[in-house]
Amino acid sequence: MDKDMPFAAQSAAIFGEAWRLILASPLAVLLYLALMVGGAMLVDTNHWGEGADFAILAVDIGATFALTMILIVEGVPGGRTGSKGFGTYFGLSFLTGLAIGAGFLLLIVPGLYLWARWAPAYGFALAEDMDVSTAMGQSWDATRGHVVPILLAMLVPAAVSIAGTLAFLLVIDEHDAVSWPLALGGNALVYLGSVLSTAVGLAVFSLLARSGGATAEVFE
């Protein structure tokens, strides 16, 4: 990416590539949203206990992995070149999640910085067949000088998910009752944000490590 380009232009290139990835796999995106929003609505509107919450979290991890792989295979230029799978995905999620979470707890800014630097790590791991540590290192190197536009792009899907979460926190009553409209609207925002976040991360990888389609020249 041309570091002399305005941040807005670089962020727009990321969004353009993310949208292209989503349009390359519309059925997968719709199935993910239907599965996760529908399942979360059932859990939220019924008192099934903590086991149900854990179950929907486990389903989300698996469904997000599947969506990530489909977006790579069907949308990222060059597709998947190796055989790394769920174990690598889970390990990468665990390690980066711990580090980013610690950064947010400490001063927030370190968490945001790490979040941007490791945005394309899933692409390096799953599309380039790298182990977790190598993918994190390659992601770190590739994003040097591009932190601000990447972070600006990633804050948009984060804001969508946060809006869904706030809907639950602000509207839920003293009896923890969740209505169907609230469950639908809140979960739709949360999981739409998850789709956008996944696509943005892979878009950064596509633009930095692959041809990235028509918007790649912004990242050269």
Sequence and secondary structure as in RCSB ss.txt:
>XXXX:A:sequence
MDKDMPFAAQSAAIFGEAWRLILASPLAVLLYLALMVGGAMLVDTNHWGEGADFAILAVDIGATFALTMILIVEG
VPGGRTGSKGFGTYFGLSFLTGLAIGAGFLLLIVPGLYLWARWAPAYGFALAEDMDVSTAMGQSWDATRGHVVPI
LLAMLVPAAVSIAGTLAFLLVIDEHDAVSWPLALGGNALVYLGSVLSTAVGLAVFSLLARSGGATAEVFE
>XXXX:A:secstr
  TTS HHHHHHHHHHHHHHHHHHSHHHHHHHHHHHHHHHHHHHTS   HHHHHHHHHHHHHHHHHHHHHHHHHH
STT   S   HHHHHHHHHHHHHHHHHHHHHTSHHHHHHHHHTTTHHHHHHHTT  HHHHHHHHHHHTTT HHHH
HHHHHHHHHHHHHHHHHHHHH  TT    HHHHHHHHHHHHHHHHHHHHHHHHHHHHHHS  GGGGGGG 
